[in-house]
């Protein structure tokens, strides 16, 4: 049955398998529809039914998805890109970013979209422990998948360099000022207000488990 799956079905399976193997929640119907290019929840449900019929997944109560033994042993091609892990990022007070690459970690194309550049950073500190990216909290020790870009929109969580020190915060621009805001249970953390010298390194697109590497 696997050979009869469409290209989009395989992409949906790739996303599900990568999420579950990495200890993350299975994707929402909305995320599946983004891959399918559809808007109706029914389209996503049908894709899941096809994967279940192929023996790759098992749908459980509460919209939970489990991988089957066939899925874990399957040689179905899953395209990945090796993303460099380049040290740690401060989620408290800014610290000097360690730019030496310590490892390369394979990330599925379903998360790291082809055509973009990415890097991974490990979080140090608790100034963003209430921030959530696609259902996952930014907690100390976790890995952040960062899409490299030099611009950001208000409300996005970014990696920024301030006088050669790196930090991760919520980005907001008002008039000539830039505000880098924490999202923390710790009241010690305050917004950083800048008028210049804020270099955006990228936008956080996913949070991966601390034990991934």
Secondary structure, 3 states (H helix, E strand, C coil): CHHHCCHHHHHHHHHHHHHHHCCCCCCCHHHHHHHHCCCCHHHHHHHHHHHHHCCCEEECHHHCEEECHHHHHCCCCCCEEEEEEEEEEECCCCEECCCCCCEEEEEECCCCCCCCCEEEEEEECCCCCCCEECCEECCCCCEEEEEECCCCCCCCEEEEEECCEEEEEEEEEECCEEEEECCCCCCCCCCEEECCCEEEEEEEEEEECHHHC
